[in-house]
Amino acid sequence: MMIALHKNARTTPAVRAQIAASGEAASSLAARFGITEATVYKWKQRKVFQDRPHTAHRLQTTLTPAHEAIAVELRKTLLLPLDDLLAITREFLCKDVSRSGLDRCLRRHGVGNLAALQPATPKPPHKAFKAYEPGYLHMDVKYLPQMADETRRRYLFVAIDRATRWVFVAVKNNKTAASARSFLKALHKACPIKITKLLTDNGKEFTDRLFASRERLPSGNHEFDQLCTALGIEHRLTKPRTPQTNGMVERFNGRISDVLNTHRFNSGQDLEQTLLRYAALYNHQFPQSALKSKTPIQTMKAWYDSHPHLFVKRPYDRPGCDT
């Protein structure tokens, strides 16, 4: 049985009942239970031995019940902040009301929290990515922490297919256009899907369009653009200062951040191998709700069975089967 006692109580209800029923002197009872004689006399006069509530029997307030009802109704109807309601109350109801007294009144009537009284604004519905066939990939670069055996930080290039969520990653020593071009070559060789569109941000490794200008278009002379043209890939750019456009790859980068924050790496090589292993597990072992509890490879195989013309080679559950 749970008994709620006052935090300073020295006795329990059973001890109090024993004190009330005892015929011993108050001094001996006080010495036995470690209490004062006044406490002994108090419990001898009681019939109920539970703690009484310590709430004041008479509230110290300058507002009449009618005034309180008006103040509460003003709070509900006009959704006034406490200081605004205080000014109105002093002007028209009771000039002697204090700020703390009005606040206690509102709390007593359940309208102390103004935010809870305001109508709830519905959250905007989550906008899913537009459905695309395999072949539309997002690409981005993520900074990696510098390891103890490294003299400079490295970069993780990430590409993810919009339809199948298949990812491809590679660690580069820098984020130059040459590194982006090298990553695209490796991606084109490794991806079973025929890449038709590629979405990147406005980084200098991907484009020569000035970030601050919305009007200036890419010149087409950037080596990354030239490789896209040679491979028959349409290179699209996000609008400046709109990283949410490339949100799919940003979500995967969030997964990478979780890996970086929850693992301890002994070297740069250990870091790189862990990230490559995670990408392989992501593709082959991690079911995703967006894919109806399938892995990216399982989704890719289902697409291959129904749309083989979208692929350049057959996807397998295990890497290395198709050389």
SERO-4910 file (N, C-alpha, C, O; in steps of 0.05 Angstrom, whole numbers):
BEGIN
 pado doro    nc1    nc2    nc3   cac1   cac2   cac3    cc1    cc2    cc3    oc1    oc2    oc3
  Met    A     17    -24      0      0      0      0     18     25      0     35     27     17
  Met    A     13     43    -18     29     68    -20     17     89     -2     -8     94     -3
  Ile    A     33    101     15     24    121     34     38    147     27     62    149     25
  Ala    A     22    168     22     32    194     16     36    210     42     16    217     55
  Leu    A     60    216     49     66    231     73     79    257     67     91    261     46
  His    A     75    276     85     89    302     82    119    297     83    128    280     98
  Lys    A    134    313     68    163    308     66    177    311     93    199    300     97
  Asn    A    166    326    111    178    330    138    165    313    160    171    316    183
  Ala    A    148    294    152    134    277    172    154    259    186    171    247    174
  Arg    A    151    257    212    168    240    229    154    215    237    166    197    248
  Thr    A    128    213    231    112    190    239     95    180    216     91    194    197
  Thr    A     86    155    218     68    144    199     40    142    211     37    146    235
  Pro    A     19    137    194     -8    135    206    -10    113    227    -25    116    246
  Ala    A      5     91    224      4     70    245     16     80    271      5     74    293
  Val    A     38     95    270     50    106    295     32    126    308     29    127    332
  Arg    A     18    142    291      0    162    302    -24    149    316    -32    158    337
  Ala    A    -34    128    304    -56    113    317    -46    101    343    -61    100    363
  Gln    A    -22     91    344    -11     79    368     -8    101    390    -13     96    413
  Ile    A      0    125    382      3    147    401    -25    155    412    -27    159    436
  Ala    A    -45    156    395    -72    164    404    -84    143    423    -98    150    441
  Ala    A    -77    118    419    -89     96    435    -73     91    461    -83     77    479
  Ser    A    -49    102    463    -31     96    485    -39    113    510    -49    135    507
  Gly    A    -35    101    533    -40    115    558    -15    125    571    -16    136    594
  Glu    A      7    123    558     33    132    569     34    162    570     18    176    557
  Ala    A     53    172    585     57    201    587     67    212    561     80    198    546
  Ala    A     61    237    556     69    249    531     99    250    528    110    248    506
  Ser    A    114    254    551    143    256    550    155    230    542    175    230    526
  Ser    A    145    207    552    157    181    544    151    175    515    168    164    501
  Leu    A    126    182    506    120    177    477    137    194    459    146    185    438
  Ala    A    142    219    467    158    237    451    187    226    450    199    228    428
  Ala    A    197    216    472    225    206    472    227    180    456    247    175    443
  Arg    A    206    163    456    207    138    441    207    142    411    221    129    396
  Phe    A    190    161    402    186    164    373    202    188    362    201    193    338
  Gly    A    218    202    379    235    223    369    219    247    360    226    260    340
  Ile    A    197    254    374    181    277    367    177    294    391    186    288    413
  Thr    A    164    317    387    159    335    410    134    327    424    117    313    413
  Glu    A    131    337    448    107    331    464     82    345    451     60    334    452
  Ala    A     87    368    438     64    381    424     54    363    402     29    362    397
  Thr    A     71    349    388     62    330    367     46    307    379     27    298    367
  Val    A     55    298    402     40    276    416     12    286    422     -8    272    417
  Tyr    A      9    309    434    -17    320    441    -34    324    416    -59    319    417
  Lys    A    -22    332    394    -37    337    370    -50    311    360    -74    311    353
  Trp    A    -35    289    360    -46    264    349    -65    251    369    -82    235    361
  Lys    A    -62    257    395    -81    246    414   -109    258    411   -129    246    418
  Gln    A   -110    282    399   -135    295    395   -148    289    368   -171    296    363
  Arg    A   -134    274    351   -143    268    325   -158    241    324   -152    224    340
  Lys    A   -176    239    305   -190    213    300   -180    201    273   -182    177    269
  Val    A   -171    219    255   -160    210    229   -130    216    229   -122    238    237
  Phe    A   -114    197    220    -85    199    223    -70    203    197    -46    199    196
  Gln    A    -84    211    176    -71    218    151    -64    247    151    -76    263    166
  Asp    A    -44    255    135    -37    283    133    -60    299    121    -72    291    101
  Arg    A    -65    322    133    -85    340    122    -73    357    100    -49    363    101
  Pro    A    -89    366     80    -79    384     60    -69    410     72    -81    420     91
  His    A    -48    421     61    -37    446     71    -46    470     55    -36    492     59
  Thr    A    -66    466     38    -77    489     22    -91    508     41   -105    499     60
  Ala    A    -88    533     37   -102    553     54   -132    549     51   -142    545     30
  His    A   -145    551     74   -174    548     74   -188    572     62   -210    570     51
  Arg    A   -175    595     63   -187    619     52   -166    632     34   -145    640     43
  Leu    A   -173    634      8   -154    645    -12   -151    675     -8   -170    690     -3
  Gln    A   -125    683     -9   -119    712     -7   -121    725    -34   -102    724    -50
  Thr    A   -144    736    -41   -149    748    -67   -166    773    -64   -183    775    -46
  Thr    A   -160    792    -81   -176    817    -81   -199    816   -101   -215    835   -102
  Leu    A   -200    795   -117   -221    793   -137   -245    778   -126   -242    758   -112
  Thr    A   -268    787   -132   -292    773   -124   -297    751   -144   -286    751   -166
  Pro    A   -314    731   -137   -321    710   -157   -331    721   -183   -325    710   -204
  Ala    A   -346    743   -183   -356    755   -208   -333    766   -224   -332    763   -248
  His    A   -314    780   -210   -291    791   -224   -274    768   -236   -265    771   -259
  Glu    A   -270    747   -222   -255    724   -232   -268    712   -257   -254    705   -276
  Ala    A   -294    710   -256   -309    699   -279   -305    716   -304   -301    706   -326
  Ile    A   -306    743   -300   -302    761   -323   -273    759   -333   -269    758   -358
  Ala    A   -254    758   -315   -226    757   -324   -220    731   -339   -206    731   -359
  Val    A   -231    709   -330   -228    683   -343   -240    684   -371   -229    673   -390
  Glu    A   -264    696   -373   -278    697   -399   -262    715   -418   -261    709   -442
  Leu    A   -251    737   -408   -235    754   -426   -210    739   -436   -202    742   -459
  Arg    A   -199    723   -418   -175    707   -425   -182    687   -447   -167    684   -466
  Lys    A   -205    674   -444   -212    654   -464   -221    666   -491   -214    656   -512
  Thr    A   -234    688   -489   -246    700   -514   -225    716   -530   -223    712   -554
  Leu    A   -210    733   -516   -192    751   -529   -163    740   -530   -146    751   -544
  Leu    A   -158    719   -515   -131    707   -514   -110    728   -506    -89    731   -520
  Leu    A   -116    743   -485    -99    765   -477    -75    755   -461    -78    737   -445
  Pro    A    -51    766   -465    -28    760   -447    -34    770   -419    -52    786   -415
  Leu    A    -19    760   -400    -23    766   -373    -22    796   -367    -39    807   -354
  Asp    A     -1    810   -378      2    838   -373    -21    855   -385    -30    874   -373
  Asp    A    -30    847   -409    -52    862   -421    -78    858   -405    -94    876   -401
  Leu    A    -82    833   -396   -106    827   -380   -105    841   -353   -125    850   -343
  Leu    A    -81    844   -342    -77    858   -317    -85    887   -320    -98    898   -302
  Ala    A    -77    900   -342    -84    928   -346   -114    932   -348   -125    951   -337
  Ile    A   -128    914   -362   -157    916   -365   -170    911   -338   -190    925   -331
  Thr    A   -161    891   -324   -173    884   -298   -170    908   -278   -189    914   -264
  Arg    A   -147    920   -278   -143    943   -260   -160    967   -268   -169    983   -251
  Glu    A   -164    970   -294   -179    993   -304   -209    991   -299   -222   1010   -293
  Phe    A   -220    966   -303   -249    963   -303   -260    945   -281   -284    947   -275
  Leu    A   -244    929   -268   -254    910   -249   -245    916   -220   -261    922   -203
  Cys    A   -219    915   -216   -208    918   -189   -181    931   -191   -162    919   -202
  Lys    A   -178    955   -181   -153    970   -185   -131    959   -167   -107    965   -171
  Asp    A   -138    943   -146   -118    934   -127   -107    906   -133    -91    895   -118
  Val    A   -116    894   -155   -107    867   -161    -77    867   -168    -68    885   -182
  Ser    A    -63    847   -159    -34    845   -165    -30    827   -189    -48    811   -196
  Arg    A     -7    828   -200     -1    811   -224      0    782   -215    -11    765   -229
  Ser    A     13    776   -193     14    748   -183    -13    738   -175    -20    715   -180
  Gly    A    -30    755   -164    -57    747   -156    -74    740   -181    -89    720   -180
  Leu    A    -72    756   -202    -86    750   -226    -76    724   -239    -92    709   -250
  Asp    A    -50    721   -238    -38    696   -249    -48    672   -234    -55    651   -247
  Arg    A    -50    673   -208    -60    650   -192    -89    645   -199    -98    622   -200
  Cys    A   -105    667   -203   -133    663   -210   -136    648   -237   -152    630   -239
  Leu    A   -120    656   -256   -121    643   -282   -113    614   -280   -125    596   -293
  Arg    A    -92    608   -265    -84    580   -261   -105    564   -247   -109    540   -254
  Arg    A   -118    576   -228   -139    562   -213   -162    553   -231   -174    532   -227
  His    A   -167    569   -251   -190    563   -269   -181    549   -295   -196    546   -313
  Gly    A   -155    541   -295   -146    524   -318   -140    540   -343   -139    528   -365
  Val    A   -136    566   -341   -130    582   -365   -103    596   -362    -99    618   -373
  Gly    A    -85    585   -346    -60    598   -341    -41    596   -365    -24    614   -369
  Asn    A    -43    575   -381    -25    571   -404    -39    583   -429    -58    571   -439
  Leu    A    -29    606   -438    -41    619   -461    -38    603   -487    -56    602   -503
  Ala    A    -15    590   -490    -10    574   -514    -30    551   -517    -38    544   -539
  Ala    A    -39    540   -494    -58    517   -495    -86    527   -503   -102    511   -513
  Leu    A    -92    553   -500   -118    563   -507   -120    570   -537   -142    571   -548
  Gln    A    -97    575   -549    -97    583   -577   -104    559   -595    -96    536   -589
  Pro    A   -118    564   -617   -126    541   -635   -101    529   -647    -82    542   -655
  Ala    A   -101    502   -647    -78    488   -658    -77    491   -688    -97    487   -702
  Thr    A    -53    498   -697    -49    501   -726    -40    474   -737    -20    463   -728
  Pro    A    -55    463   -756    -47    437   -767    -20    438   -780    -14    458   -795
  Lys    A     -4    418   -776     22    417   -789     18    412   -819      1    396   -827
  Pro    A     35    424   -835     32    419   -863     38    390   -869     57    379   -858
  Pro    A     23    378   -887     28    350   -893     55    345   -905     65    362   -920
  His    A     67    323   -898     93    316   -909     91    312   -939     75    296   -948
  Lys    A    108    326   -953    108    323   -982    129    302   -990    153    306   -987
  Ala    A    119    280  -1001    137    260  -1010    150    268  -1036    140    285  -1051
  Phe    A    173    256  -1042    186    262  -1067    169    253  -1090    156    232  -1089
  Lys    A    170    268  -1111    156    261  -1135    166    234  -1145    190    228  -1145
  Ala    A    147    217  -1153    154    190  -1162    169    192  -1189    160    205  -1208
  Tyr    A    192    179  -1190    208    178  -1214    217    150  -1220    218    133  -1202
  Glu    A    222    144  -1245    234    118  -1252    263    118  -1243    275    140  -1241
  Pro    A    275     95  -1240    304     94  -1233    320    108  -1255    314    107  -1279
  Gly    A    341    122  -1246    358    136  -1264    361    165  -1257    378    179  -1269
  Tyr    A    345    175  -1238    348    203  -1229    363    202  -1202    352    193  -1182
  Leu    A    388    211  -1202    405    209  -1178    410    237  -1167    412    257  -1181
  His    A    413    238  -1140    421    261  -1125    450    258  -1117    458    235  -1110
  Met    A    466    279  -1118    494    277  -1110    501    300  -1092    491    323  -1095
  Asp    A    519    295  -1073    527    315  -1054    555    307  -1043    564    285  -1047
  Val    A    567    326  -1028    593    322  -1015    589    328   -985    577    347   -978
  Lys    A    601    310   -968    600    314   -939    628    315   -928    645    299   -935
  Tyr    A    632    334   -910    658    337   -896    661    313   -877    642    305   -864
  Leu    A    686    303   -875    692    282   -856    711    292   -835    727    310   -840
  Pro    A    709    282   -811    728    291   -790    757    282   -796    761    261   -808
  Gln    A    775    298   -788    804    292   -792    813    272   -771    810    277   -747
  Met    A    825    250   -780    835    230   -761    863    237   -751    876    255   -763
  Ala    A    872    223   -731    898    230   -718    921    225   -738    942    238   -736
  Asp    A    918    206   -756    940    199   -774    938    215   -801    952    208   -820
  Glu    A    920    235   -802    917    250   -826    926    279   -822    925    290   -800
  Thr    A    936    291   -843    945    319   -842    924    338   -851    926    362   -847
  Arg    A    902    328   -863    880    345   -872    854    329   -873    855    304   -875
  Arg    A    832    342   -872    807    328   -873    801    319   -901    810    330   -921
  Arg    A    784    298   -903    776    287   -929    746    291   -932    732    302   -915
  Tyr    A    736    282   -956    708    288   -963    695    262   -973    707    246   -986
  Leu    A    669    260   -966    654    237   -975    635    246   -997    617    263   -993
  Phe    A    638    235  -1021    620    240  -1043    598    219  -1042    603    195  -1039
  Val    A    573    228  -1044    550    210  -1041    531    214  -1065    526    237  -1073
  Ala    A    521    192  -1076    501    193  -1097    479    173  -1089    485    151  -1079
  Ile    A    454    181  -1093    431    163  -1086    410    165  -1107    404    187  -1117
  Asp    A    399    142  -1115    378    141  -1135    351    147  -1122    345    137  -1101
  Arg    A    336    164  -1135    311    174  -1124    290    152  -1121    275    151  -1102
  Ala    A    289    134  -1140    268    113  -1140    274     89  -1123    257     79  -1109
  Thr    A    299     80  -1123    306     55  -1109    321     61  -1083    325     42  -1067
  Arg    A    330     85  -1079    346     93  -1055    374     79  -1055    387     78  -1034
  Trp    A    382     68  -1077    409     56  -1079    430     78  -1077    427     99  -1089
  Val    A    451     73  -1060    471     94  -1056    499     84  -1064    504     60  -1065
  Phe    A    515    103  -1071    543     98  -1078    560    120  -1066    553    144  -1068
  Val    A    581    112  -1051    598    132  -1037    627    127  -1044    635    105  -1052
  Ala    A    642    148  -1041    671    146  -1044    684    169  -1028    673    191  -1026
  Val    A    707    163  -1016    722    183  -1001    744    195  -1018    759    181  -1031
  Lys    A    744    221  -1019    764    236  -1035    780    254  -1017    771    263   -996
  Asn    A    805    260  -1027    823    277  -1011    815    306  -1013    823    322   -996
  Asn    A    800    314  -1033    792    341  -1036    765    342  -1050    755    321  -1059
  Lys    A    753    365  -1053    727    368  -1066    729    385  -1091    713    403  -1096
  Thr    A    750    380  -1107    754    394  -1132    737    382  -1154    724    361  -1151
  Ala    A    737    396  -1176    722    386  -1200    734    360  -1209    719    343  -1219
  Ala    A    760    357  -1207    772    331  -1215    762    308  -1197    757    286  -1208
  Ser    A    759    313  -1171    749    292  -1154    720    286  -1160    712    263  -1160
  Ala    A    703    307  -1166    676    302  -1174    674    286  -1200    657    269  -1203
  Arg    A    691    293  -1219    692    278  -1244    700    249  -1240    688    231  -1252
  Ser    A    720    245  -1223    728    217  -1217    706    201  -1204    702    178  -1210
  Phe    A    692    215  -1186    670    201  -1172    648    194  -1192    636    172  -1190
  Leu    A    641    212  -1210    620    206  -1230    628    183  -1248    611    167  -1255
  Lys    A    654    181  -1255    663    159  -1271    659    132  -1256    649    113  -1268
  Ala    A    666    132  -1230    663    108  -1215    634    101  -1211    626     78  -1211
  Leu    A    618    122  -1207    589    118  -1203    577    106  -1229    561     87  -1227
  His    A    584    116  -1251    573    107  -1277    581     77  -1282    565     62  -1293
  Lys    A    604     70  -1273    613     42  -1277    599     23  -1257    594      0  -1264
  Ala    A    594     33  -1233    583     15  -1212    553     13  -1213    541     -7  -1204
  Cys    A    539     34  -1223    510     35  -1221    497     17  -1242    503     20  -1266
  Pro    A    480     -3  -1234    466    -19  -1254    446     -4  -1270    437    -14  -1291
  Ile    A    437     19  -1260    416     34  -1273    428     53  -1294    451     63  -1291
  Lys    A    414     57  -1315    421     77  -1335    416    105  -1324    393    113  -1322
  Ile    A    437    119  -1318    434    146  -1306    425    166  -1327    439    170  -1347
  Thr    A    402    178  -1323    392    198  -1342    393    226  -1331    397    245  -1347
  Lys    A    389    230  -1305    389    257  -1293    406    256  -1268    407    236  -1254
  Leu    A    419    279  -1263    436    281  -1239    431    308  -1227    435    329  -1240
  Leu    A    424    309  -1201    418    334  -1187    440    339  -1167    446    323  -1150
  Thr    A    453    363  -1169    474    371  -1150    468    399  -1141    451    413  -1151
  Asp    A    484    408  -1121    482    436  -1112    500    453  -1130    509    444  -1151
  Asn    A    505    478  -1122    520    496  -1138    549    498  -1130    562    519  -1134
  Gly    A    560    477  -1118    588    477  -1110    606    479  -1133    599    470  -1156
  Lys    A    630    490  -1129    649    494  -1151    659    468  -1162    669    467  -1185
  Glu    A    656    446  -1147    664    420  -1158    644    409  -1178    651    391  -1194
  Phe    A    620    421  -1179    599    411  -1197    592    430  -1219    583    422  -1241
  Thr    A    597    456  -1215    588    476  -1235    605    501  -1234    618    506  -1214
  Asp    A    604    516  -1256    617    542  -1256    597    565  -1255    603    588  -1260
  Arg    A    572    558  -1248    552    579  -1244    558    594  -1218    563    581  -1197
  Leu    A    557    620  -1218    562    635  -1193    539    631  -1174    516    633  -1181
  Phe    A    546    624  -1149    526    618  -1129    508    641  -1123    484    638  -1118
  Ala    A    519    666  -1123    503    689  -1115    485    699  -1137    468    716  -1132
  Ser    A    487    688  -1161    471    698  -1183    451    677  -1191    458    654  -1197
  Arg    A    425    685  -1192    404    666  -1200    402    666  -1231    391    647  -1242
  Glu    A    412    686  -1244    408    688  -1273    430    673  -1289    425    662  -1310
  Arg    A    455    674  -1278    477    663  -1294    474    632  -1296    473    618  -1276
  Leu    A    474    622  -1320    472    594  -1325    500    581  -1328    519    595  -1333
  Pro    A    502    555  -1323    528    542  -1327    537    546  -1356    521    546  -1375
  Ser    A    564    549  -1359    574    554  -1386    576    528  -1402    577    530  -1427
  Gly    A    577    505  -1390    581    480  -1404    610    473  -1407    616    452  -1418
  Asn    A    628    491  -1399    657    485  -1401    668    472  -1376    691    464  -1376
  His    A    652    469  -1355    662    456  -1331    666    426  -1337    650    413  -1351
  Glu    A    688    415  -1326    695    387  -1333    674    367  -1323    671    346  -1335
  Phe    A    660    374  -1301    639    356  -1292    615    357  -1312    604    336  -1318
  Asp    A    608    380  -1322    587    382  -1342    595    368  -1367    578    355  -1380
  Gln    A    620    370  -1375    629    358  -1400    627    327  -1397    620    314  -1417
  Leu    A    633    316  -1374    631    287  -1370    602    279  -1371    595    258  -1382
  Cys    A    584    295  -1358    556    288  -1359    546    287  -1388    531    269  -1395
  Thr    A    554    307  -1404    546    307  -1432    557    283  -1447    542    271  -1463
  Ala    A    582    275  -1441    593    252  -1455    579    226  -1447    577    208  -1463
  Leu    A    569    225  -1423    555    200  -1413    525    202  -1419    511    183  -1412
  Gly    A    515    223  -1431    487    226  -1437    470    231  -1412    447    222  -1411
  Ile    A    481    245  -1392    467    251  -1367    459    280  -1367    476    298  -1373
  Glu    A    434    286  -1360    425    313  -1357    432    323  -1329    423    312  -1309
  His    A    450    343  -1328    459    354  -1302    441    377  -1294    440    397  -1307
  Arg    A    426    373  -1272    409    393  -1261    421    405  -1236    436    391  -1221
  Leu    A    416    430  -1231    426    444  -1207    403    454  -1190    382    461  -1200
  Thr    A    407    452  -1164    387    463  -1145    388    494  -1146    408    505  -1154
  Lys    A    366    506  -1139    366    535  -1137    385    544  -1115    387    531  -1094
  Pro    A    398    567  -1118    416    577  -1097    401    580  -1070    378    589  -1069
  Arg    A    414    572  -1049    404    574  -1021    379    558  -1017    362    566  -1001
  Thr    A    376    535  -1030    353    517  -1026    363    489  -1023    359    472  -1040
  Pro    A    377    483  -1000    388    456   -997    366    435   -994    371    411   -999
  Gln    A    341    443   -987    320    423   -984    313    410  -1011    301    388  -1012
  Thr    A    320    423  -1033    315    411  -1059    330    385  -1063    321    366  -1076
  Asn    A    353    384  -1051    370    360  -1052    367    344  -1026    386    332  -1016
  Gly    A    342    344  -1015    337    333   -989    342    303   -987    348    293   -965
  Met    A    339    288  -1008    342    259  -1006    370    251   -999    375    234   -982
  Val    A    390    264  -1012    417    258  -1005    425    270   -978    442    259   -964
  Glu    A    412    292   -970    417    303   -944    408    285   -922    420    283   -901
  Arg    A    386    270   -927    377    251   -907    397    229   -903    403    220   -881
  Phe    A    408    219   -925    428    198   -923    453    209   -909    466    195   -893
  Asn    A    460    234   -914    483    247   -900    477    248   -870    496    246   -854
  Gly    A    452    251   -862    445    250   -834    451    222   -822    460    220   -799
  Arg    A    446    201   -837    453    174   -828    483    172   -824    493    160   -805
  Ile    A    498    183   -843    527    183   -841    536    198   -816    555    189   -803
  Ser    A    523    220   -810    531    235   -786    526    218   -761    542    219   -742
  Asp    A    504    202   -761    500    185   -738    522    164   -735    531    158   -713
  Val    A    531    153   -757    553    134   -756    578    148   -745    592    136   -729
  Leu    A    584    172   -755    608    186   -746    607    193   -716    627    193   -702
  Asn    A    583    198   -706    580    206   -678    579    183   -659    583    187   -635
  Thr    A    574    159   -669    571    136   -651    593    116   -653    592     94   -641
  His    A    614    121   -669    636    103   -672    662    117   -666    665    142   -669
  Arg    A    681    101   -658    708    111   -653    726     99   -674    727     74   -677
  Phe    A    741    115   -688    757    106   -711    787    108   -703    796    128   -692
  Asn    A    802     87   -709    830     87   -703    848    101   -723    870    110   -717
  Ser    A    838    104   -747    854    116   -769    835    125   -791    811    120   -791
  Gly    A    847    139   -810    832    147   -833    822    123   -850    800    124   -861
  Gln    A    839    103   -851    831     79   -866    808     65   -852    790     55   -865
  Asp    A    808     64   -826    786     52   -810    760     67   -816    739     55   -819
  Leu    A    762     94   -816    738    111   -822    727    105   -850    703    101   -853
  Glu    A    745    103   -870    736     99   -897    723     71   -900    702     69   -913
  Gln    A    736     51   -889    725     24   -891    698     22   -877    680      7   -887
  Thr    A    694     36   -855    669     35   -840    647     47   -857    624     37   -859
  Leu    A    653     70   -870    632     83   -887    625     66   -911    602     65   -919
  Leu    A    645     54   -924    639     37   -947    623     12   -938    605      3   -953
  Arg    A    629      1   -915    614    -22   -905    586    -14   -898    567    -29   -903
  Tyr    A    582     10   -887    555     19   -881    539     23   -906    515     15   -907
  Ala    A    551     34   -927    536     38   -952    528     11   -964    506      8   -974
  Ala    A    545    -10   -961    538    -36   -971    515    -48   -955    497    -60   -966
  Leu    A    516    -45   -929    494    -54   -912    468    -39   -918    447    -51   -919
  Tyr    A    470    -14   -923    447      3   -930    434     -8   -955    409    -10   -957
  Asn    A    449    -15   -975    438    -24  -1000    427    -52   -998    406    -58  -1011
  His    A    439    -69   -983    432    -98   -984    417   -108   -959    403   -128   -961
  Gln    A    418    -94   -937    407   -105   -912    386    -87   -898    371    -97   -882
  Phe    A    384    -61   -905    367    -43   -890    340    -39   -904    339    -25   -924
  Pro    A    319    -52   -895    292    -46   -907    284    -18   -900    291     -7   -879
  Gln    A    269     -5   -918    261     22   -914    231     25   -918    219     13   -936
  Ser    A    219     42   -901    190     45   -903    182     58   -929    160     52   -940
  Ala    A    199     76   -940    192     89   -966    192     69   -988    180     74  -1009
  Leu    A    205     46   -984    206     25  -1005    188      1   -998    191    -21  -1008
  Lys    A    168      6   -980    150    -15   -971    165    -38   -958    160    -61   -964
  Ser    A    183    -31   -940    198    -50   -924    217    -68   -941    222    -91   -934
  Lys    A    226    -57   -963    245    -71   -980    272    -57   -978    273    -33   -972
  Thr    A    293    -71   -985    319    -59   -986    322    -46  -1014    307    -52  -1032
  Pro    A    341    -27  -1017    346    -15  -1043    351    -36  -1065    342    -33  -1088
  Ile    A    367    -56  -1059    373    -77  -1080    348    -92  -1087    344    -98  -1110
  Gln    A    332    -99  -1067    307   -114  -1074    289    -96  -1091    276   -106  -1110
  Thr    A    287    -71  -1085    271    -53  -1101    283    -50  -1129    268    -50  -1149
  Met    A    309    -49  -1131    322    -47  -1157    316    -72  -1174    311    -70  -1198
  Lys    A    317    -96  -1162    311   -120  -1176    282   -121  -1186    277   -131  -1208
  Ala    A    264   -111  -1170    236   -110  -1178    232    -92  -1202    217    -98  -1220
  Trp    A    246    -69  -1202    245    -51  -1225    257    -65  -1250    247    -61  -1272
  Tyr    A    278    -80  -1246    291    -93  -1268    272   -114  -1281    272   -117  -1305
  Asp    A    257   -128  -1264    239   -148  -1275    217   -135  -1292    208   -147  -1312
  Ser    A    208   -111  -1284    186    -98  -1299    195    -78  -1320    181    -73  -1339
  His    A    219    -66  -1316    229    -46  -1334    259    -51  -1340    276    -35  -1332
  Pro    A    266    -72  -1353    294    -78  -1358    308    -58  -1375    333    -56  -1375
  His    A    293    -42  -1391    305    -23  -1409    317      1  -1394    332     17  -1405
  Leu    A    311      3  -1368    322     25  -1352    349     18  -1340    361     35  -1326
  Phe    A    359     -6  -1346    384    -15  -1334    405    -21  -1355    399    -26  -1378
  Val    A    430    -19  -1347    453    -26  -1364    464    -53  -1358    479    -65  -1373
  Lys    A    457    -64  -1334    465    -91  -1326    446   -100  -1305    432    -84  -1292
  Arg    A    445   -126  -1300    427   -138  -1281    437   -133  -1253    460   -138  -1247
  Pro    A    420   -123  -1235    428   -120  -1207    427   -147  -1192    410   -163  -1197
  Tyr    A    447   -150  -1174    448   -175  -1158    448   -168  -1128    454   -145  -1120
  Asp    A    439   -188  -1112    438   -184  -1084    466   -182  -1071    470   -170  -1050
  Arg    A    486   -194  -1084    513   -194  -1074    531   -181  -1094    530   -187  -1117
  Pro    A    548   -162  -1085    566   -149  -1104    587   -168  -1115    594   -187  -1101
  Gly    A    596   -163  -1139    616   -179  -1151    606   -201  -1169    621   -215  -1182
  Cys    A    579   -205  -1170    568   -227  -1186    569   -220  -1216    572   -238  -1233
  Asp    A    568   -194  -1222    568   -186  -1250    593   -169  -1255    595   -147  -1245
  Thr    A    611   -179  -1270    636   -165  -1275    636   -153  -1303    655   -140  -1311
***
